[in-house]
Amino acid sequence: MKEYKLESLIYYSKISLDKEHILKDSTSDIQAKLDEYAQKGYRLVSTDATDFGFAVYFYLYFEKDIAEEYL
């Protein structure tokens, strides 16, 4: 069997001359989430991102194998 988790991260745009500020701000946070889930035995299986208004939404989909217990 597999166990699945979804992690959502939201980043808001700000007034900046740096057009890549969301990318720079989000990279370390996303890496921290990847490391956190990897320590728990999960692996990243899919990602998605979308923007709405002044926000960018990142979705990280994780899964891990879990042992089946037979009674």
TIVO-75861 format. One record per residue (C-alpha): residue in three letters; y, z negated, x negated. Coordinates in steps of 0.001 Angstrom, whole numbers. Example, Ala and Ser with C-alpha at 12.3 -4.5 7.8 and 13.67 -1.06 7.14 Angstrom:
(torro "ALA", (-4500, -7800, -12300))
(torro "SER", (-1060, -7140, -13670))
//
This chain:
(torro "MET", (0, 0, 0))
(torro "LYS", (3596, 392, -978))
(torro "GLU", (6657, -1725, -353))
(torro "TYR", (10023, -15, -13))
(torro "LYS", (13574, -1242, -549))
(torro "LEU", (16936, 378, 34))
(torro "GLU", (20027, -663, -1900))
(torro "SER", (23462, 510, -743))
(torro "LEU", (26514, 417, -2972))
(torro "ILE", (30039, 1229, -1787))
(torro "TYR", (32976, 2138, -3999))
(torro "TYR", (36501, 2703, -2756))
(torro "SER", (38929, 5201, -4155))
(torro "LYS", (42149, 3922, -5630))
(torro "ILE", (45331, 5533, -6792))
(torro "SER", (44608, 6676, -10318))
(torro "LEU", (45278, 9547, -12664))
(torro "ASP", (41624, 9333, -13690))
(torro "LYS", (39700, 11481, -11217))
(torro "GLU", (36384, 10025, -12461))
(torro "HIS", (37279, 6357, -11908))
(torro "ILE", (34573, 5846, -9256))
(torro "LEU", (31931, 7288, -11571))
(torro "LYS", (33044, 5021, -14405))
(torro "ASP", (33235, 1930, -12178))
(torro "SER", (29876, 2521, -10525))
(torro "THR", (27755, 3396, -13571))
(torro "SER", (27313, -146, -14891))
(torro "ASP", (26699, -1560, -11392))
(torro "ILE", (24056, 1051, -10607))
(torro "GLN", (22361, 466, -13972))
(torro "ALA", (22307, -3272, -13243))
(torro "LYS", (20587, -2593, -9889))
(torro "LEU", (18048, -316, -11578))
(torro "ASP", (17285, -3027, -14133))
(torro "GLU", (17071, -5731, -11436))
(torro "TYR", (14553, -3798, -9347))
(torro "ALA", (12559, -2676, -12392))
(torro "GLN", (12053, -6329, -13369))
(torro "LYS", (10594, -6908, -9896))
(torro "GLY", (8136, -4032, -10339))
(torro "TYR", (9986, -1408, -8292))
(torro "ARG", (10643, 2158, -9353))
(torro "LEU", (13446, 4421, -8213))
(torro "VAL", (12041, 7197, -6014))
(torro "SER", (15149, 8775, -4518))
(torro "THR", (18918, 8627, -4417))
(torro "ASP", (21632, 9859, -2129))
(torro "ALA", (25410, 9658, -2023))
(torro "THR", (28011, 10490, 551))
(torro "ASP", (31738, 10067, 937))
(torro "PHE", (33612, 8956, 3994))
(torro "GLY", (37360, 8480, 3969))
(torro "PHE", (38312, 6676, 784))
(torro "ALA", (34810, 5405, 23))
(torro "VAL", (31730, 6736, -1739))
(torro "TYR", (28367, 5376, -626))
(torro "PHE", (25425, 5370, -3038))
(torro "TYR", (21911, 4819, -1704))
(torro "LEU", (19068, 3875, -4046))
(torro "TYR", (15515, 4017, -2686))
(torro "PHE", (12853, 1959, -4455))
(torro "GLU", (9124, 1485, -4042))
(torro "LYS", (6383, -576, -5619))
(torro "ASP", (2657, -825, -5219))
(torro "ILE", (1426, -3994, -3585))
(torro "ALA", (-2122, -5262, -3629))
(torro "GLU", (-3986, -5199, -361))
(torro "GLU", (-5648, -8478, 511))
(torro "TYR", (-8943, -8264, 2344))
(torro "LEU", (-9933, -11178, 4550))
//
